[in-house]
């Protein structure tokens, strides 16, 4: 079922205790010495495959720089570094500036978890042109994602049916059906990808990044993490504090929260974004086509969803716009203020009996390609979250929490509360209640929070800065809308982030951009 946990820019375009105890920084380079000596074979990038979202091969950057792709070998099981390996798909664009000004590689993770960095980085490549003056821009498909041993949980027909299900059950029969559907989905993941499921934890991906640092020839990992990528960056800093170079976290996950607390925070965050959308629409000089007042906008949306629960609308044939698909599409449109016009058009269209736009937005969230195939973003999202997160919630537990979720968001409360059953029947035990990101020996890490962020609420930035340790997390605030801050193109945010990554100038603690 749709899982909104820390979805990132990737969705807009389109770890075990044993491992954690493997010693301090100094032991890692010798432990994986054989794999760290591998030579990457960089070649022209192929077109992304269906698991990565499909489409055309990435176009050259302005100026003619071609994107290059390679495959890195990493241990399947980091507890057995000399054992079986898996392939990690990489992409890069070489630095554009003078060689003597090159700092190294800047590694990006755009979040999800489950987003393909191999497809996302080229989509945003021009946004990072200034950073490319001193860095090779690098990203990757984390293990379990895309072409990096991507998890598979069902065929396209099965996924169509799964994402059409009622994710906000109203009675015992609907609750049982939802739980049974989740169990069937999870069993398919185990059947198709059982070998890799125990090895897709965030700690595993962090160790892959340190191997990547070595293979790329860098003494330090320079890193730009967005959304879930901030959690991955925090775990890396905890495991390898002395290997952290210049790092920026944007759209920050709160590392102190349990799954329940995070889901409740997202309910509040998406409700805030919806309130801001309604305010924006009704404050313009022209009439707002989806409501006369802010409350009217929200009331009409609630009415639409109630009607869809009883009778779906025609949408992208043969599929219909269900209550779940519409909720999913509305949530997708709230990730970026740039998407608000699509939400307005989609609602206006739905009120006239046509669900195509909202269905297309929902497809984008779920990773459904135009040809009806699916990327594996949702399969990977569930797999990584369930491997990371220890709690397993029953339907009875969720029922008891519904009042709190509905108070947080009349629109998204049930949707996010029932999402907590996604890991109940998972084949692999979760690692912990929340990730450990404490890194007192790391250099400064710039932590950027957006006051209007629906997916990773603003408060998470302060929690991340505190959890990293005194003098490590340096908080910067952006008073804006949407998920993340750097890609809003706000000059103040970009100047601060670029100043740190390019020149090492740490922003003043408490800097506010608007």
N, C-alpha and C positions, 0 to 999 in steps of 0.2 A: 504494500500500500504506500501511497506517497509519504515520504519522510522529509520534512523541511529542515532537519538539523543542519545548520551551518552551510546551506547551499550557497555557492559563490558565483563569481563571474562566469565560471564554466557553464552554469545553467542559464545565464543570460544569453550566452552565445548558443547557442543551440537551443596492551602489549604485556607480554607475560612477565611475571615476577622473576622467572629464571633469567630471561634475557636482560631485564633491568639490572640484574646483579652481576653482570659480566665484567665488573671492574671499572676503573676510571679512565680518563682520556688516553693515557699513555699506552694502554694495552691493545687498543683497537688496531693500530696500523700494522703491528706484527701479526695479530690474530688472523687478519684477512690479507696477509702479504701476497699470496698467489693471485687473488682476484684484483688486488690493487695495482698489479703490474700489467693488467690487460691493456691492449691498445684498441681504442675505439676506431671503427671504420666509418668515417663520416661520408655520407653519400647524399645525392639529391633525394628529397623526401617524396615518398609515394603519396597517393591520395589516401586520406584517412579511411580505414575500413569501417564497416557498419558499427562495430563495437565502440568506435571512437566518435561516432556521429555522422560518418560518411562525408560526401562532398568532394570538392576538387583538391588537388595538391596545392599547398600554400604558394601564393604568388610572391614574387620577389618584393623586397622592401623598396621604398623610394630610394633611388640611387643605384638600384640593381643588385643589392646583396641578396643572395639566395639562402633560403632556409636549408639546413642540412640535418639529416637524421642518422642515428646510430643505435646500436643495441648494446647494453651493458649486462654482463653476467653478474648475478648476485646469489648468495646462498638461499635455497628454498627455506631452510630452517637455520636461523642465525645461531641457534644452540649447537649446530653441527656445521660450522663454516667450511669444512672440507667435503661436505656431502653434495647432494643433488643441487642443481642451480635452476634458476628461472631467468627469463629475459626481461630487462627493464628498457622500455622504448624511450629514447631521448630525442630532443630537437634543440637546435641552436641557430643563432644568427651572430656572425662574428662582429667584434667591436669595430666601430666605424672610424675611431680616432687614431692618432699616432700611436705606434706600438709602445713607445716609451712612456705613454700616459695610461696604458691599459692596466687596470687593477687586477682583473681576473675574470672569473665567471660569476654572473648573478643568477642564482637559481630561483625559479618561481614555482610556487604551488598555488593554484587558483581555487582550491577548496573542493567542496562537496560534502563529505568525502565521496570520491567517485568521478570527479571531473578529469577529463583528459587534458593534460598540459600540452601534449603534442598538437592538439587541435586548437586549444585556447590561446596559447602564446602568439601564434601568427595572427589570430583574429584581433588581438590588442597590440600587435607589435609596434605600430606607429605611435601609440601612446607612450612608449618607452624609448623613443628615439634619443632623447637627451641622455638617458642612462646608458644607451649603447655606445655613446662616445668613449666610455672608459671600461665597459664590460662586454664580454660575450653574453648575450641573453640566452639562457638555458631553461628548459622545462622538461617534464617527463610524465609518462603515465605511471603513477604509483602501482605497486604490486596489487593485483586484483582488478586493475582498471585497464580498459582498452586492450592494447597489444602487449601489456605486461601481465601475462597469465590472467587475463580478464575473467572474472567470475560470470557464469551463465546460470540463470535461474528459470528458464522456460523459453519456449519458442515464441515467435511474434504473435501468433493467434492466442496463445495462453496469456501473454502479457496484455493484449487488448482487453480480454475479459477481466483480468485481474484489476486493471486500472479503471474499469467501468463499475466495479463493485460499490456497494453502499458502505462508505467508511465512517458513517455517523449513524449507527444502528439505533432504532427507536424502541425495540422490544427484545425479549429473550431470544426469539427465533432469529432476528436479524443479527444479534450479538453472536450467537452460535455460528451462523453462516460466515460472519467476518473472521472469527477466530479459526474456523476450519479452513477458510481460504488462505489465511496467513500461514497456517501449518502446511498446506499443500505447496505454497510458494517456497517456503523454507526447505521443505523436503526436496524440491527440485534443485535448489541451490546445492544441497549436500550430494545429491545424485550426480550432478553434472560437474561439480567443482570441489568435491570433498577433500582432495589432496591439498588444495591451496588454502582452504578456509581457516585452518589454525594459524596461518602465517601471514595474515593481512592486517595485523595490528599496527597501530601508529608507531609503536616502538620499532617494529620491523622496517617500516618506511623510513624512519629516522636513521636507522643503521644503513639503509640503502643510500641515503643522502650523504652519509659520511664516506662510504665507499666511492660514491660519485665525486665527491670533493677530491679524493686522492687520484682517481682515474683522470679527472680533468686537470690535474697538476696544480691544485691550489692548496696553500698552507692553511687557509681559513675558508669557511663556508660563508660567502656573502649571499644573502637570502632575502626574498620578498614573498611573504606569505599573506594570503587573503582568505578570510573566512576560516573554514577548517584548516587552511594552510597556516593560520596563526597557532592553532593547537599543535600541528605537526612541528612548527618552528620552536614552540615552547618545549616540546618533548625532546627535540634535538638539543636545545640549549641545556636541558637538564642532564642528558646523557654525555654531551660533549662540550661542556662550557668553555674550555680553552681553545676549542676549534671554531668558535663563533667569530665571524668577521663583522661586517656591517650588516645589520638585519633590521627589517621593517615589518611590522605586523599591522595589517589593515582590515577592518571589518572583524573585530576581535571576539573570539569565542571566550566565554567565561570559564576558566579551567577549574573553578571551585565548585561548580554546580553538578548535581546528579542529573540523570536523564529527565526525571520528573521536573526538577527545578528549571532545567533548560527549556523544556517544552512549555512550561507555564510562562516563562519569560518570553518565548516566541509568540505565545498567544497575545501577550500584552504588546509586543513589538509590532505584530501585524495589525492589531487593532489600532495602534497609534498611526501606522502608515495609512490605514484606511481612513481614519479621521482626517489626516492631513490631505489625502486625496479629495475627500468630500469638501473640505474647506477650500481647497484650491479651485475645484470645479465651480463651486457656487459663488466664488468671490470675483470671477472674471466678468468683464463688461457684457459679453454675450451670454445668452441663456445657457445654463448647464442642462444638457439634454437628458441627464439621468436623475434629476431631482431639483426641487426648487430651493431647498434649504439643506444644510449639512445633515440634519436628522432625517430629512426626507430621502436623501441619497441612500443612507444606511438602511432605512426602513424598506425601501424598494428592493434593495439587494437581498435583504432577509426574506422578503416576500417571494422573490424570484427563486431563491434556494429552496424554500418550503414547497413551492409549486413543482420544482424539478424533482423533489423527492417522490412526489406522486406521479408526475408525468414528464419524462424527459423531452427535450426539444430535438427536432431534426438538426443535424450538425454536419460532420464530414462523413458522408455515407460510406458504409452502412451503419456507422456508429452514431449514437445519439448523445446529446449533452445531458449528462446526469448531474445530480446534486454534487457528487464528489468531483467530477470533472470541472464543473463551474467553480467550485471552491478552490480547486487546484489552480485553475487559470487565473482567478482573481489574485491568489497569493503570488503567482509568478509575476504578474504585472506590477506588484508592489515592491519588487526588488530594485527597481530603478525608476526615478521620476520620468525618465525618457519613455517609459512604457505606459505612463498614465493615459496618454491619448488613445492607446490601444484598448485600455480598460474601458474608457468612455465609449469608444465605438462598439466594443464587444457587448457591453451592457445594453446600449441603445438598440443594437441588433437583436439581442436576446429578448428584450421587451416586445419586439416585433415578431417574435417566434422563430428566430434563426440563431442557432448556437455555434456557428462556424468559428468566429473569432475567439470566443472563450475556449472552444475545444482546441484550437491551434495553440493557444497559450498553455493549456494543460499539456498538450503533446510536447511542447518545448521543455516543460518542467520534467516530464517523464522520460525524455530522451527518445521520443518517437520521431524517426526520420520521415521525410516526405513520401518515400516509397513504401512505408508501412513497416520497415524494419526498426529495431530498437538499438540504441547504444546500450552499453551495460552500466550506465551511470547509476540507475536505481539498484541494480543487483550489487554493484560494488559499494554503494552507499550503505545498504543494509548489512552487507558482509563485514565491512570495516567497523561500523557502529556496533554491531553485535559482538564482534571480537574484542572491541575495546571496553564496552559498557557492561558492568557486572549485573545491574538490576534486571530482573525478569518480572514483568507485571502481569497479573491475571486480569481477566475481564471483571471479576468482582472488585478488585482493587481500583481499576479505572472507574467503575461505576461510582465508587465512593468519592472519587476526586472530581467528578463532573461539575458539581456546584462551584468549586474554586476556579475551574477552567472557564466556565460560562461567565463568571464574574469578571475574569480577566479579558474575555472577548466573547460577546454574544454570537459573533459570526464564526470565529475560528476555534472557539473553545473545545467543542465536541470533536472536531476534526483532529486537533493536535493531541487531545487526551487519548483518543482511541489509537492514535499512532504509536502509543507506548507499548502496545501488545506485539509490535513487529518482531521482537527478539524472543518472545516467550518460548517458542519451540525450536530455538536455534541449536545447531549441532555442536557448537563450540562454546565453552564457558567464556563469559566476559572477564576481562583482566582486572578492572578496578571500578570504583564508584566514580572516579574522575581522574584525569591525567595529572601526573606530577610534572610541573614545569619549573620547579625551584632551580635556580641557576646562579647562586651568589658569586661565582667566580667568572661569570661571563661579562663581556664588555657591554656598554649601553645598547639597548634594543629600543627602537622607536615604536611606540604603541599608539595607533591612530584610531580613535573612536568617533563615530558619527551619531549625533543626537537623534536623528530620525531613522536609524537603521532598524528594519523590521526583523531581519533574520538573526543578527547578532546584536542584541540591544546594547545601547551605549554604555551601560554600567559594566559590561564585561571588560572594557578596556582598562578601567581602574583596577578591577579584580586581577586581570592578567599582569598589569604592571606591579601590583603588590606581590603576587605569587612568584614572579621572576626573582624578586629580591631587591632590597634597597640599593639604589644607585644603578640598577640594571634596566628596569622598565621605565622609560621616559614617556609620559603620556602627552599626547597632542589631541585636541578636540576640534572636530569639524561640525559646525552647526548647519546641517544640511539634511537632505532626503536621500533615500536609497541605501543599498547595501554596499558598504565600503566608502572610501573618500577619495583616493588618488584618481580613480577613473571618472570622478565627477568633473575633473579638469579645473577644480578650484586652484587658483594661482597660489594662494597662501599655503595650501597643503602640499602642492607640488614643489614649491620652492624649499619648504622645510625638508621634505623627503629627499629631494634631489641633492640638497646641500649636505645631508648626512651621507648618502650613498656615494656621492661623487667626491666630496671634499672632506668628509669626516666631521663636519660641523654638527654637533648634537643640538637639537632644538632646545630652547629654554623650557624647563618643566612647566606644564600648565599652559603652554601656548594654545590660543583659541583662534580658529579660522572660521570665517563666516562668508 
